[in-house]
Amino acid sequence: AEPVVNVGDQVSKGQLIARAVGATSAHIHAPTSGSVSSIDRHPIAHASGLEETCIALQADGQDSWHADITSADPNTLNDEQIRQRILAAGIIGMGGAGFPSSAKLATNKPVHTLLINGVECEPYITADETLMQVHSEAIVQGSLLLLRLLGQAKGKMVIEDNKPDAIAAMQQAASTHPALDVLVIPTKYPSGGEKQLIQNLTGKQVPKGGIPADLGILCLNVSTVKAIYDAVYLGRPSIDRITTVTGNGVKQPG
């Protein structure tokens, strides 16, 4: 993405600070309010250790939202307007790959199944499990938005059987929506991987060099679906998420 702010600019929480360039890029927004202190190259959180252009923001402690953040009733929006709100929010896949969600939804391949991945992909982490307990209704509404955009697709939310509270919350939230099923699968590593999950459920493998849409499947993480709900219903860009901090070196894991 290319910066659209300059050093010294005052920005608000949720304000666009870098614009997507190309189909597999995503907009970046200020995670809080403050001033832009530098735009320079820094090592990024990537295995390569390479540098990339980064925007440094000095927070002002106010955490004040940008004035353009507006809610909407999806029933008053057409499909293209919903897609534009998802694109504008800068949402990328939160399951690990980080692929822009708007690009994933732009597939021209027929999709018959929407997979909502509620299977934590690694031991110890419980972020998605917590999210499903706290924001089950938002996840369901986000899933229904996606099913609307996909046309005739059916929705399947998949959760491992070691998450009974999350299963109960999602089953209750989805109980009045026949297009969305909640499926419980045995806990087995690494079922949370997209390709492994698809093979687990369908017995089919994503073709080498291919994508799930080649099998008529679109797979999104529950955190991504919650971000889509926030974007369409609340107008909020993707600037935060629940994450897990745990291990024997942490006094209060959670």
Buried (B, 14 or more C-beta within 10 A) or exposed (E): BEBBBEEEBEBBBBBBBBBBEEEEBBBBBBBBBBBBEEBEEEEEEEEEEEEEEBBEBEBBEEEEBBEEBEEBEBEEBEEEEBBBBBBBBBBBBBBEEEBBBBBBBEBEEEBEBBBBBBBBBEEEBBBBBBBBBBBBBBBBBBBBBBBEBBEEBBBBBBBBEEBEEBBBBBBEBBEEBEBBBBEBBEEEEEBBBBBBBBBBBBEEEBEEEEBBBEBBBBBBBBBBBBBBBBBBBBBBBBBEEBEBEEEEEEEEEE
